[in-house]
Amino acid sequence: MSASKAGTTGDTTGIPASVEPETPGVQTTEDLIAWIQARGITEIECLVPDMAGVPRGKILPAHKFISGLRDRGLRLPESLFIQTITGDYPEEDVMDDVDQDMYLRPDPATVRVVPWYNEPTAQVINDCFYRDGSPVDMAPRQVLRRVLRLYEEKNWKPVIAPELEFYLVKINTDPDYPLEPPVGRSGRPEIGRQAFGIDAVNEFDPLFEDVYDYAEAQGLDVDTLHHESGAAQMEINFEHGDPLSLADQVFLFKRTVHQTALRHNVYATFMAKPLQGQPGSAMHIHQSVVDAVTGKSLFITDDGIESDLFRWHIGGLQKYLPQAMLLLAPHVNSYRRLVKNFSAPINMHWGRDNRTVGLRVPNSDARNTRIENRLSGADANPYLAIAASLLCGYLGMIDRHDPSKPISGSGYTKAHALPKHLPDAIEKFQQSKRLHDLFGETFCSAFAAVKWAEWDAYQDVISSWEREFLLLNV
């Protein structure tokens, strides 16, 4: 891998001059059909991100896809959005026992080639609608659109830049067996931590060359790659831009990394805490807000100092993110990451260039003033994590929530003030009337029901720790 790909900045910058469409020129259904035909595409993957961010949908020949565009032939049951990560469904009735059809409407701007197939194949992300044309409120992409409309009504435009961490691990077909770092080009597994190590990244150079090639082929706007502090743990940074576009890119990038790793006989995992004794994997979200007309940052004044809106945005994140934590830490494993001294936050303090707090304000010039939300895990659905982070900041701006004073020392000396396990997060989310009002009750009820069902499934599992220490000792 070239040194330019293995950059070590770790920070993305703030305000774009403009946001270009993901697939320039492909904006209508007719554009989409022309794009498919011009490339000789023979097969289409219609993708729908579910509650966990897993790609669901249909695969069909290109000619059937095109005919389906014209007669609304692309359908899926709405129960897709209450399927748990285990493939089960909540026992409680969250859809009135109807499970009606959803009609898929491909977003033309999201069409891309699938570069790891030999046959000319395309993928396109779909929005979901009911027969009467109303959007499916449970759909994560729709949840993010709903938050973005709140900003639009104020003539505000949020700008984000995600930073996504993940691990490479050996192929492991036995879930009872702990994960291990893979063997690199040297023939040896990485044992010690190699934060920002160029040679450590180059141990897997062929894999990352493919990742970059596949990302480029799909128009994924990835920036720098560097080695994080865990064994065979990496971080990829995305260029700043439009929140929905970046959520789409993270969704597709995770799929790309999974598929590329398998081609190189390793696993890539975005679990929040896959390895015992190693740091967890985060999805840090850098966020700022600009004037939708002028493009000027709303986080600074004409004098170049931090504005009230900047302060209130932090205040909103501090007040509401603990209530929205379920969307940023959605799995049982997510809460293993949120422990002190492992580069993850345990509270909602904020500070300048301070990586021990939940909200970090990086050093930058005034124009690039932004807030880094460090709470979200890499396992979060990018649409929902970004929606939650932006909604909490928005509430601070409209309700004028003053933040606490920034801290300069370690955030780990302060009390743990975040949910410590999944049930705590579910309950806080269910009790937040403010979030329910703006996210919509349909989505909130469905999401909570899915998470309770996943917790119940987890409770049925007897862990190796229990067998190790309780079997013969109690």
MIRO-413390 format. One record per residue: residue in three letters; x negated, y, z of N, C-alpha, C in turn. Coordinates in pm, whole numbers, plus 32768, in hexadecimal, padded with zeros to 4 digits. Example, Ala and Ser with C-alpha at 12.3 -4.5 7.8 and 13.67 -1.06 7.14 Angstrom:
<rs>
ALA7AD97DC7830C7B327E3E830C7AD87EB6830CSER7AFB7F1F82C47AA97F9682CA7AF680038313
</rs>
This chain:
<rs>
MET7FAC7F8980008000800080007FA9807C8000SER7FD180DE7FB37F8381597FB07F9681A68030ALA7F3181F880517F37824680CD7FAD82A480CDSER7FD782D4805780488331805280C982EF807ELYS80D5826C8067814E822780938149820C8128ALA80D481F5815E80C781D481EC80AD8253823BGLY810482B7822780F28337826C810883288301THR80D9838A834D80E2838083DF812183FB841DTHR8172844383D381A984BE840B821084A38476GLY826D8445845B82D3842384BE8341848884CBASP833884FD8489839E8564849183C9858B8406THR844C859A83F2848085CE837684A9865E838ATHR84AC86AC832184C8873A833085578759830EGLY857E87D6832D860987F783408666881B82D1ILE86548882828286C188BC823586A888AB819FPRO8701886A815586ED885B80C5872088D38078ALA86E288EF8006871489597FB0879A89307F73SER87A788B07F518824887D7F1B882687E67F30VAL889987AC7F1F88A8871C7F2D88D686E47EA8GLU888386947E6888A3865B7DE588F385DB7DF6PRO894A85BC7D978992853D7D9D893184C87D92GLU895884577DCD890083E37DCD88E583AF7D41THR894C83AF7CEC893C83847C62896683F77C09PRO890884507BE4892C84C87B98897A84A57B1AGLY89E684EC7B038A3784D67A8B8AA4846F7A9BVAL8AA1841E7B048B0883B77B1A8B6683EC7B86GLN8BCF842E7B5C8C2A846F7BBB8CBB84457BA9THR8CDE840C7B368D6783E47B1B8D6D83507AF9THR8DE6831B7AF38DF7828E7ACD8DC282757A41GLU8DDB82D279E68DA982C1795E8D1082C6795AASP8CD5831D79AD8C41831F79B78C0E829879E8LEU8C54825E7A498C2B81DF7A838C2F81707A19ILE8C9A816C79CD8CA6810679648C37811678FDALA8C1B819378D68BB181AD78758B2A818378ABTRP8B12819D792B8A928178796C8A8080E07967ILE8AE9809679878AE3800379878AC77FCE78FAGLN8B0F8002789A8B017FD178118A7A7FF577D5ALA8A46806C77F589C6809777BD8953804177EDARG89618004786388F57FB4789D890A7F1E7889GLY89727EFA7844898B7E6C782D89A67E1F78ACILE89E27E61790F89FF7E1F798F8A647DAE7979THR8A457D3979AF8A9E7CC6799F8AEE7CA67A1CGLU8AC37CD77A8F8B067CB57B0D8B037D2E7B6AILE8B6E7D3D7BB78B7D7DAE7C138B967D7A7C9FGLU8B4B7DB07D008B667D977D8E8BB17E107DC5CYS8C2E7DFA7DEB8C807E647E288C6D7E5D7EBFLEU8C277EBF7EF78C027EBC7F858C5E7F137FD8VAL8C827EDF804D8CCE7F2B80B18C867F198137PRO8C547F8481758C147F7781F88C7F7F5C8263ASP8C6E7EF082AF8CD07ED383188CAB7F1B8399MET8CEE7EFA84068CD87F4084848C487F3684B5ALA8C067EC584988B7D7EB184C48B187EE3845EGLY8B487F1583EB8AEE7F3E83818AC37ECB8329VAL8B077E5983348AE87DE582E18B2A7DF88257PRO8AE27DDD81EA8B207DE881658B887D7A814EARG8C047DA1813E8C6E7D4481178C9B7D688089GLY8CF47D1A804F8D297D3F7FCE8D387CCC7F6ELYS8D2A7CEA7EED8D3F7C897E838CD07C947E1BILE8CB47C237DDA8C587C207D698CA77BF07CF1LEU8CA07C397C828CEF7C137C0F8CAA7C3C7B8DPRO8CCD7BFB7B1F8C937C207A9E8CB37CB17A7BALA8C5A7CEF7A308C697D7C7A128CEC7D9A79CBHIS8D167D43796D8D907D6279228E0C7D5B797CLYS8E097D0179E18E7A7CFB7A3E8E797D737A9DPHE8E017D9D7AC38DF77E157B168E327E8D7ACDILE8E0F7E9E7A4F8E407F107A028ED87F0B79F2SER8F0D7E9479D58F9F7E8A79C98FE27EA47A50GLY8FA17E7B7ABE8FD87E947B438FDC7F277B66LEU8F7F7F767B2F8F8180067B46900080447B0DARG902E800C7AA0909D804B7A589126801E7A8BASP912B7FA97ACC91AF7F787AF991B37F5F7B90ARG91577F9C7BDB91517F8D7C6E914B7EFA7C95GLY90F67EAF7C4F90ED7E217C6890887DF97CD2LEU90407E5B7D098FDA7E3D7D6D90187E4D7DF8ARG902B7DDD7E3D90717DE17EBE90297D897F24LEU903B7DAE7FA2900D7D5E801490737D6F8084PRO907E7D0F80E090D97D208152909F7D8381B8GLU90F57DCF81F890C67E33825890877DF382D4SER909F7D7282EA90617D2E835C8FC97D2B8350LEU8F937D4B82DC8F027D5682CD8EC67DAF8339PHE8F107E1783618EDA7E7883C08EEE7E528452ILE8F2E7DDF846C8F337DB184F88EED7D2B8507GLN8E9D7D0684A58E4D7C8D84B08DD47CAB8507THR8DB97C5485688D497C6A85C38CC77C3B8581ILE8C597C5785C48BD77C2F85908BCA7B97858BTHR8C1B7B4F85D78C197ABC85D58C787A83856CGLY8CC47AD9852A8D247AAB84C58DAE7A9084FBASP8DC37AAB857C8E467A9685B98E967B1985B8TYR8F0A7B1685FA8F637B8A85FE8F967B9E868CPRO8FB57C1986B38FEB7C31873990707BE9874CGLU90877BBD87C791067B7C87E491787BE087E7GLU915C7C5A881291C67CBE881991ED7CEC878DASP926B7D13877F929F7D3D86FE927D7DCF86E6VAL92267DE8868792017E72866892307E9A85DCMET92787E40859792A77E5F8510933A7E3A84FBASP93847E26856594127E04855C942C7D85850CASP93CB7D29850A93DB7CA784C993FB7CB28433VAL93D87D1F83F593F77D31836793827D068310ASP930B7D38833092927D1C82E392A97D36824EGLN92D47DB0823192F67DD281A892797DE58152ASP928E7DEB80D292207E00807491E97E8E807FMET91667E98806E91247F18805690F97F1A7FC4TYR91057F8D7F8690DA7F9C7EFB90517FE07EFCLEU8FF27FA07EB88F6A7FD37EB58F5C803C7E48ARG8F1F80AB7E6C8F0481157E0C8E6D812E7E0BPRO8E2780F97DA78D95810C7DA28D7081A07D9CASP8D0C81C67DEA8CD7824E7DE38C6E824F7D75PRO8C8A828D7D028C2E82857C908BA182B47CB1ALA8B9483167D0A8B0F834D7D298AB782EA7D74THR8AF1827B7DA58AA1821A7DF28A7381A47D9EVAL8A93819F7D1E8A6E812A7CCF89D781257CBDARG89A080AE7CCA891180977CBE88F9800B7C89VAL88857FF87C4C885D7F707C28883B7F247CA7VAL88417E9F7C9F880F7E497D0A878A7E127CD9PRO871A7E4A7D05869B7E2F7CC2865E7DA77CDDTRP86917D5C7D3F86527CDB7D5E86957C677D13TYR86F57C827CBD87327C187C6D86F57C167BE1ASN86F27BA07BA586C47B947B1B872F7BC27AB8GLU87AC7B9E7AD5881A7BCB7A7F88367C5F7A99PRO885A7CAA7A3088797D397A4388F87D4B7A97THR88E37D6C7B15894F7D747B7889527DFF7BB5ALA89CB7E317BCE89DC7EB37C0E8A257EA17C91GLN8A137F027CEA8A5E7F077D678A9C7F917D73VAL8B117F977DAE8B5580187DC08BA180137E44ILE8B9A80807E8F8BDF80897F0F8C6E80B87EF6ASN8CCB807B7F3C8D5980977F278D9980DA7F9FASP8DF581367F858E5181687FEA8ED181177FE2CYS8F1C811680508F9280BF805A900F8113806FPHE907980F0802690F68139802C916A80D68033TYR91DB8105806B925580B6806992A180D07FE6ARG930B80857FD39354808C7F55938A81197F3AASP93AE81617FA693E581E77F94937982517F7DGLY92FB82277F77928E82857F5D924D82BE7FD9SER9282829E804F924682D280CA91C7828380ECPRO916182C5812390E48280814390F5822281BAVAL90A381BA81BD90A1815D822E904E819C829DASP909181C78308904E821383728FE581C283BDMET8FF1813C83B98F9080E984018F0A80E083B9ALA8F06810183398E8C80F082EB8E1F814E831CPRO8DA8811A833E8D3D817083728D1981E58315ARG8D1C81CF82948CFE823D82378D6782AB8242GLN8DE3828382588E4E82E582698E3F832F82EEVAL8E1082EA83568DFA832B83D88D93839C83C9LEU8D28838283818CC483EB836A8CFE845C8316ARG8D49843C82AE8D8884A5825D8DE184FE82B4ARG8E2784C283118E81850E83698E34857583BBVAL8DBF854D83EE8D6C85AA843B8D36861883E1LEU8D0C85F4836A8CD48657830E8D3D86BF82E5ARG8DBB869682DF8E2586F882C08E348760832ELEU8E1A873B83AA8E1F879C84178DB7880A8402TYR8D4087E283D58CD9884483B78D00889A833FGLU8D3A885B82DA8D6388A582638DC889138284GLU8E2288F582E08E87895883068E4A89D38347LYS8DD289C6837D8D8B8A3783BA8D258A75835AASN8D208A4382DE8CB98A6D827E8C2D8A4F82B3TRP8C2389E082FC8BA189AF832C8B7C893282DDLYS8AFC891E82CB8ACC88A682868A60886482DBPRO8A7A87ED83118A1387A7835E89AA87688302VAL89308765833288C0872882EA887E86C58348ILE8863864D8317882585E9836D87AC85AA832AALA875A8569837B86EA8519834986D784A483A9PRO86F7842A837E86E783B583D68657838283D4GLU86308349844485B282FF845185D682748483LEU85B5820E843785E781878452857581288470GLU857D80E684E585168086850F85497FF784FDPHE84EC7F9B84E385107F0F84D584957EB984ECTYR84AC7E39850584417DD8851B843C7D7484A7LEU83C57D45848A83B17CCD843B83947C5B849BVAL83D47BE9848683C07B7684DF83B67AF7848BLYS837D7A9084C783767A0E8486840379D9846CILE840E79888403848B794083EC84AC78ED8468ASN852678F98496855078B5851085DC787E84FCTHR85E777FB84F3866977BD84DC86AD778C855BASP8669779A85CC86A1776E864C86BA77E886A3PRO8738781086B88754788A8705872A78818797ASP870F780987CA86E077FC8854864A78168861TYR8606781F87F08574783087F2855278C387E1PRO84FC78FB883784DB798A882E849C79AE87A8LEU84B87A27877B847D7A5986FE83E87A758713GLU839B7A6886A6830B7A7F86AB82E17AD68635PRO82727B238644823F7B7085D282147B128561PRO82207B3E84E581FB7AE8847581647AEB845BVAL81377A8F840980AB7A8B83DE809A7AE88366GLY80377B41836D801D7B9D82FF7FB57B6882A0ARG7F7D7BC2824E7F1B7B9881E87E9B7B618225SER7E7D7B8882A27E047B5882E47E107AC6830FGLY7E8B7A91830C7EA27A0983397EBD79FE83CDARG7EC57A7184117EDE7A7084A17F567AC884C1PRO7FA67AA2852680157AF7854F7FE37B6F859EGLU802C7BDA8599800A7C5185E780397C3C8677ILE7FDD7C4786D47FFD7C33876180017CB887ACGLY7F957D0587A47F917D8687E77FE17DEE879CARG7FF17E6187D9803C7ECE879C7FDE7F228746GLN800F7F4786D07FBC7F8E866E8001800D863FALA802D8060869C807680D986778027812D8614PHE8068815085A5802F81A385397FB6816284F5GLY7FA780E085057F35809C84C67F4C80878432ILE7EF580C183DF7F0080B2834E7EE780218325ASP7E7B7FE783597E5B7F5C83357EC77EFB8365ALA7F087F1C83D67F737EC584087FEA7EC583A7VAL80087F39836C80717F3D830680457EEE828BASN7FC77EFF82657F957EBD81ED7F8D7E2681F9GLU7F9A7DF182737FA67D608284801C7D2B8233PHE80807D80821F80FA7D5981D7810D7DAE8159ASP809C7DD2811D809E7E2B80A980F77DF88038PRO80F07D78800F81467D4C7FA181DA7D5F7FBFLEU82027D46803C828E7D58806282B67DEA8054PHE82637E45808A828A7ED38088827D7F127FFEGLU82267EDC7FAB82247F0A7F2082AA7EEC7EDEASP82E07E757EFB83637E537EC483D07EAB7F00VAL83C97EC57F83842D7F1C7FC2842F7FA47F7DTYR83BA7FDF7F6883B580627F2883E6805C7E98ASP83BF7FF37E5083ED7FE57DC584857FD67DBFTYR84BC7F837E19854D7F6E7E1B85967FEF7E46ALA855D80367EA7859B80B37ED3859C81197E61GLU852D81217E18852781807DA8858B815B7D3CALA859880DA7D2085F780AE7CBA868680D07CE0GLN86A280D97D61872980F77D90873F818A7DB0GLY86D781DB7D9F86E582687DC086F182847E54LEU86B5822E7EA686B682447F37864482A37F59ASP866483117F9A8605837F7FAC85B0836A8029VAL856582FB802B850F82DF809E849183338096ASP845C8354810A83E783AB8112837083578141THR834B836381BE82D2832081F082F3829D8236LEU829282448232829781C6827B822081C382D9HIS8236819B835481C4818783AE81E28115840FHIS817680E6844C8181807A84AF81A980B88534GLU820F807E8572823A80AC85F681ED80608662SER8214807486DF81C38041874E81D87FAD876CGLY82437F6F873782587EE1874E82097E8C86ECALA81FA7E0C870C81B27DAF86B582017D988634ALA81C57DC085C282057DB8853E82867E09853AGLN82887E79858482FA7ED4858182D87F4B8527MET83347F6D84CE831E7FD7846D838A8043847BGLU836B80B9844583CE8124843E83CB816283B4ILE84408177837B844D81BC82FC849C823C8313ASN846E82AA82D884B2832A82E584F5834E8261PHE856B8387826B85B483B581F685AA844D81EBGLU85AC847F817185B1850F815B86378545818EHIS863785C381B786B285FF81EA87178613817AGLY8797861781A087FE862B813B888A861F8172ASP88E786058118897585FB81378990857F818DPRO89DF858B81F989F4851982548A31849D8213LEU8A9684AD81BD8AD38438817E8A7083F48120SER8A27844480D489C1840D807A895783C180C8LEU892983F8813988C283B5818888F8833881CBALA8976833981F789B182C0823189B6825281C8ASP89DD8276814C89DD821480E0895181DB80CBGLN88ED823380CE8865820780B5883081AB8123VAL884E81CB81A088248173820E886880EC8202PHE88E980EC81E38936807181CF88F4801A8163LEU88D1805680F28893800B808588037FE680A4PHE87BC803D80EC87318020810C87267FA88169LYS877D7F9D81CB87787F2A8225878C7EA981D7ARG87EA7EAA817A87FE7E35812687827E1980D2THR87457E81809E86CD7E72804A865B7E328099VAL86447E61811385D87E2B816585F27D9A818AHIS866E7D7A81AE86907CED81CB866F7C948153GLN869C7CBD80DE86897C6A806785F67C608040THR85AD7CCF804A851F7CCF802784D07C768085ALA84EC7C7E810684A57C2A816784BA7B96814ALEU85347B70812A854F7AE3810C84FF7AB48093ARG84ED7B0C8031849E7AE97FBB840B7AD37FE0HIS83E07B0B805283567AFB8080834D7A9B80F8ASN83B87A4D810B83BA79E1816E83A97A1481FEVAL83E27A87821C83EC7AB882A584797AF082B8TYR849B7B0A833585177B51835384F67BE4836DALA85527C3B834785527CC4837885CD7CD483CFTHR85BC7D0E8445862D7D1C849F86397DAC84D1PHE86B67DDB84D486D57E5E850987197E528591MET870B7DDE85D2873A7DD1865C86FB7E4086B2ALA87467E6F871487127ED98769869E7EAA87BFLYS869F7E2C87EA86357DF78840861F7D65881DPRO85D67D4887B385C77CBC8789855D7C6E87D4LEU84F67CB2880984867C6C884984777C9688DAGLN846F7C348932845A7C5189C083D27C9389D4GLY83CF7CFA8A2883527D3D8A4783217D9E89DFGLN836E7DB18974834B7E0F890A83B17E828907PRO838B7EF588CF83EC7F6388C484627F3D886BGLY84D17F7F888085457F69882A853B7FB987AASER859B7FA4875285A07FEA86D18613804E86D1ALA85F480C886AB8654813586AE867781638621MET86E381AF861886FF820085A2870D829085D2HIS869D82D785D786A18362860386E583B68597ILE8739841385C2878484668565875F84F8857CHIS87138532851D86F685C18520876E860984E4GLN87A0866F8526881686B484F4880D874A8507SER8842879084A4884A882284A888C98849845EVAL88EB88C88461896588F884218943897983D7VAL89738982835A895C89FA830B89E28A3682E2ASP89DE8AB482BA8A528AF682818A6F8AB781F9ALA8AEB8A8A81E28B0C8A4281688B008A9980EBVAL8B088B1C80FC8B028B7880898A758BA6806FTHR8A318BD480D889AC8C1080C6893A8BAB80D5GLY89558B3A811788EC8AD9813388918B0181A5LYS88B28B6E81E8885F8B9E825788788B4A82D5SER880D8B2D831F881A8AE18399886E8B2C8400LEU88CD8AE5843C891D8B1F84A888DD8B0B8530PHE886B8ACA853388268AB085B187C48B1F85D6ILE87B38B81857E87598BF1859D87A08C74857ATHR87798CDF85BD87B18D6385A2875E8DA98536ASP878B8E20850F87408E6F84AD86B78E9484E2ASP86A88E95856786278EB585A485CC8E3B85B1GLY85FE8DC6858385AB8D4E858685A88D07860CILE860A8D228662860F8CDD86E386868C7D86E4GLU86848C1E873F86EE8BBA874487748BFA8766SER87DA8BD3871D885D8C13872788B38BD28793ASP89248C1487B089868BD9880C89BC8B5687D4LEU89D38B5187508A068AD6871389A58A628727PHE89248A7E872088BF8A18873B88CD89E587CAARG88D78A40882A88E28A1B88B6896489CC88CETRP89D189FB88948A5289B988A98A54892F8867HIS8A0E892087F78A04889D87B789C188398816ILE8956886488568915880E88BA897487F1892DGLY89BB8859895B8A1A884689C88A8587E089A7GLY8AB687E2892B8B1A878089018AE286F388FDLEU8A6786E588CD8A27866288CD8A18862E895BGLN89EF868489B689DE865A8A408A62862E8A7FLYS8ACC86788A638B4D865B8AA28B9085DF8A69TYR8B8D85D189E58BE2856C89A68B9A84EC8978LEU8B1684F189638AD4847889338AE184018993PRO8ADB84158A178AF183A18A6F8B7A835F8A59GLN8BE083B18A348C64837A8A178C698334898FALA8C10835D89358C0B832588AF8B9D82BD88A0MET8B60829589108AEB823D890A8B0981B988C4LEU8B85818D88C88BAA810E88898B8C810F87F4LEU8B92818387B58B79818C87258AE481918706LEU8A9281B587688A0181BC875589BB8140878CALA89FD80FA87E789C7807E88238A3980198827PRO8A587FDA87B58AD67F9087A88AD27EFD87CFHIS8A5E7EC987F68A527E3A88118A1B7E20889DVAL8A2C7DA788CC89F77D7F894E89617D9B8955ASN891B7D7788EB888A7D8788E6885F7E1988E6SER88B87E7588BE88957F0388B288627F3D8936TYR88997F0E89A5887C7F4C8A2687F97F198A62ARG87C17EB08A28873B7E848A5186D17EE98A24ARG86EF7F3589BD86917F99898B868A801489E6LEU86F880368A25870380B58A6D86CF80A88AFCVAL864D80928B06860980878B87858F80E28B85LYS8566810E8BF984FA81718C00847381358BD8ASN841E818F8BA8839381708B84838581188B08PHE83EF810E8AB883E780C38A3B8412811B89C5SER83F2819D89CD840E81FC896084A182088940ALA84F781ED89A1858781FA898E85C0824E8A01PRO8629829A89E8865F82F18A5186B482A58AB6ILE86C082DE8B2D871A82A68B92877C830F8BC4ASN877583888B8E87CF83F48BBA87DD845B8B4AMET882884C48B67884885298B0187FA85AB8B13HIS878A85A78B578737861F8B6086FF86428AD7TRP86D986BF8AC7869B86E88A49861987328A67GLY85C287348A04854287778A1585028792898EARG849E87E689918457880B891683E187AD8901ASP83E2876C888E8378870E8869836086A888D9ASN83CD8674890F83C986178981840F85968959ARG83C4852B894A83FC84AC891B84318454898CTHR843784868A06846C84378A7484FD845A8A93VAL853684BA8A4985BF84E78A64861C84BA89F4GLY869E84C48A0E86FF849B89A9870784F98934LEU86EF857B894C86F985E188E48676862D88DDARG8630861E887085AD865D885C85BA86CB87F4VAL857E873E8811857487A987AF84E487AD877EPRO84CA877B87048441877786D38409880386BDASN8385880E86CA8344888B86A58351889F860ESER837D891585E5838E89328557839789C88545ASP839289F384C783AD8A8084AC84428A9984C1ALA84678B1884CE84F08B3B84F385568B028490ARG85378B04841085968AD783AB85B78A4483BAASN855C89F583EF8571896583FD8596893D848BTHR85CA899A84D985F5897A85618661890D855CARG864E88A685AA86A9883485A786A387EB862CILE86FF878E863D8708873C86B586F986AB868CGLU86A7866286D2869785D386B986E285858723ASN874C854286F8879784E98750874F84648753ARG8717843D87C686C583C587D3871383508810LEU8796835D881D87E482F688618804827E8808SER881E8295878A8855822C873587F181BC871DGLY88228140872187D080CD870087D180B1866CALA876D8068863C8768804285B087D97FE3858CASP88177FA685F188857F4985DA890B7F8E85C4ALA8910801185D3898E805B85C689B980638534ASN8A3A8065851F8A718084849B8A4D8116847BPRO8A038131840F89D581BB83F88A47821F83E7TYR8AB681F483AB8B28824F83998B5F827A8420LEU8B6C821B847C8BA9823884FD8B4982828559ALA8AC9825D85578A6782A285AC8A5883338581ILE8A51834C85008A4583D584CE8AC5842384ECALA8B3983E384D88BB8842684F68BC0844D8589ALA8B9883F285E28B9D840F86718B4084828696SER8AC7847F86628A6584E586848A93856F8653LEU8AC9857385D98AF785F385A38B76862485E9LEU8BD085C9860C8C4B85F3864F8C2C862D86D8CYS8BD285EF87238BB2862187A98B7186AB87A1GLY8B1886BE87408ADE8743872D8B4587AA8703TYR8BA1878186AC8C0E87DA86808C63880886F5LEU8C8887A9874D8CD987CD87C18C928832881AGLY8C10882288288BC5888488758BCA890E8837MET8BC6891587B18BC78996876C8C4E89DB8775ILE8CBB898F87698D3E89D1876D8D6E89EB87FBASP8D428998885B8D6A89AB88E68D0589FB8937ARG8C938A1A88F88C2A8A6D89358BF58A3089B7HIS8BCA89B489AB8B91896E8A1F8AFE89978A30ASP8ADF89D18AA18A5489F48ABC8A0689778AE3PRO898C89688AB0893A88F48AD588F6890A8B5BSER88BD88A18B90886788B08C0587E588F28BDBLYS879289128C3A870F894A8C1886B688DA8BE0PRO866288FA8B7F860888928B4B85A488668BB5ILE857C87E98BAE851787B98C0C849287AC8BC2SER842787BD8C0D83A187B68BD1835787378BF9GLY838386F88C648343867C8C90838A86028C59SER836B858F8C9283A385128C62843785058C85GLY848784E08C21851484C68C3A852A84488C8BTYR84C283F58C9784CF83788CE184CD838E8D78THR84AB84078DA484B184268E33853E844E8E5DLYS8596845F8DFC862184858E17867984088E1BALA86F084198E50874B83A78E628778836E8DDCHIS879082EC8DDB87CB82AA8D67885C82D68D5DALA8880831C8CF1890683578CE88951832A8C6BLEU892882BB8C30896C82838BBC89AD81FE8BE4PRO8A1181D08B988A46814B8BB489D680E38BB4LYS89DE80858C13897580218C2089977F9C8BDEHIS8A147F8B8BB68A3A7F108B738AB57F2A8B1ELEU8AD87ECC8ACB8B427EDF8A698BCA7EFF8AA8PRO8BF87EB68B0E8C7C7ED78B458C867F678B79ASP8C1A7F988BB58C1980238BE68C2D80838B71ALA8BE9806A8B028BF580C18A8D8C8180B98A50ILE8CBB80418A4B8D4280348A148DA680848A68GLU8D9B80778AEB8DF980BC8B438DEC81548B37LYS8D7181858B308D5D82178B208D9982478A9CPHE8D8781F78A338DBE821C89B18E56821C89B4GLN8E9281B889F48F2481AF89FA8F6182218A4BGLN8F1682558AAC8F4A82BD8B048F37834B8ACDSER8EF383588A5B8ED483DC8A268F43840D89C9LYS8F9F845A89FE900F848D89AD8FDD84E9893EARG8F768537895C8F43859688F78F10854B887CLEU8EC684E088908E938494881F8F04844E87D4HIS8F648418881C8FD483D487DC902484348785ASP903884AE87B59086851087699045852E86E2LEU8FC0853286DF8F7A855C86668F4F84E6860EPHE8F2B8477864A8F0B840085FA8F8A83BF85C4GLY8FF783CD860E9074838C85E8908D8310863CGLU91078303866C9128829586C7911D820C8683THR913D820686029137818585BB90AA814D85BEPHE904A81A085998FBF8172859B8F92814F8628CYS8FAC81A986878F7A8194870F8FB18114874DSER903280FA873A906E80818771903380048731ALA9021800886AD8FEA7F9586678F5A7F7B868FPHE8F0B7FE586998E7D7FD486BA8E6D7F9D8747ALA8EB97FD387A68EB27FA188308EDE7F0F8838ALA8F467EEA87ED8F757E5F87EF8F0B7E0187B9VAL8EC67E29874E8E5A7DD887168DEB7DC5877DLYS8DC97E3187C28D5A7E2988228D7E7DD6889DTRP8DFA7DDE88CA8E247D8889398E1F7CF4890FALA8E487CD888938E447C4E88628DB47C1C885BGLU8D577C7288328CCA7C4A882D8C917C3488B8TRP8CBC7C8689178C8F7C7289A18CC27BED89D8ASP8D407BCD89BC8D787B4E89EA8D2C7AD989ADALA8D087AE5892D8CBC7A7988EC8C327A69892DTYR8BF37AD9894E8B707AD489908B7B7A928A18GLN8BE57AAD8A608BF87A758AE68C0679DD8AE4ASP8C2979A68A728C3679138A668BAF78CE8A56VAL8B44791C8A3D8AC078E28A208A7078D58AA2ILE8A3678608AB889DC784B8B2A894E78618AF8SER890878BF8B34888478E68B01881678898B33SER87A378908AEF873078418B1986FF786E8BA3TRP870E78EE8BC586E779208C4A873678D88CB6GLU87B778C78C9F880A78828D0287E077F08D13ARG87C277B08CA3879577258CAB870C771B8CEEGLU86B5777C8CD2862D777A8D09862D778C8DA0PHE867A77EC8DD5866D78108E6186DF77E18EBBLEU874D77B68E8187BD778C8ED487D576F58ED2LEU87AE76B48E6687CF76268E5387AC75D18ECELEU873075DD8F01870375898F6E86EA75D58FF0ASN870A76558FF286EA76A69067876476D190B7VAL87DA76B79089885176E490D488AB766D90F5
</rs>
